[in-house]
Amino acid sequence: MPISDNSIEYQLIDQYCNDASFKRGLSRNTILAYKSDLKIFLTWLEHNKKKFSNVDRIIINNYLADRLDKGTSVSTIQRIITCIKSFYLFLFENKIIDNNPAQLIENPKKRRKLPTIISENEVEKLLESPDIKTGVGLRDKCILELLYSAGLRISELLNVRVNQISKEKPFLKIKGKGNKERLVPIGSSAMSLLILYIDTYRANLKPTNHIDMLFLNENGSIISRQACWEMIQKYATVSLINKKISPHNLRHAFATHLLNNGADLRTVQMLLGHASLSTTQIYTHIAKERLVKFHQKYHPRG
């Protein structure tokens, strides 16, 4: 009994999966996902009277476009492309096909996830939550103030040293990504809190190491990223802010609120320490709020 074309196509999928498992070292879950992807692709090809061996780049792109039109996520499309490219490379290397139609297929760029938007009112509530009459509360308040009012990355904040804080110099020299330095201003209220913290709670700590680091926990060790995240979420809960807020969300809020209140994009880029203006442009969609308010305030038909 002759083997049908359909059976041959499924045999190719099985051969590829075996090869990918043993020679390429792909995980079982990845193999199962790829097998499913290829079967769905084969069903689409059969519907269009095609086989694996007689497709070109246009047909593959048409398939991908069809999946996108039906609501498949970009991340899933990226996996499907990786699967199809790997499959056709296998077919080409094993001389099952003469040309590789998937060689020049490009992955779509995954849309950057927009940051959680925190309003100025929510930030105000968050900043008012720590009890600065206690040492830990004072430290937490200083951390929140620097993350928001200076737009620091958490890694930058945890590397601030005591001797960087000075009443005479209301700014910080920060070494960011790629060891690039930038100056960030510190507001007067934040500076007053930092000086109070250094002179009281921080002065009474006995550092176990990192003796000159600004922010330490009660044991004298440098405070961790995870501890900062948990601290911020604790105060968000206390403030009845029903959002997951991380240290980076406060950096986003810093940039967004600057733009909403009239700052230009280039200035925000410098304050954030972004190497490229395109990185900063993620905030411009949020800054449209400022344009709407401007229109409503000043246009006769606003």
Summary of the structure (lengths in Angstrom):
residues: 302
radius of gyration: 27.7
end to end distance: 77.5
largest distance: 91.2
contacts: 826
relative contact order: 0.08
helix: 60%
strand: 5%
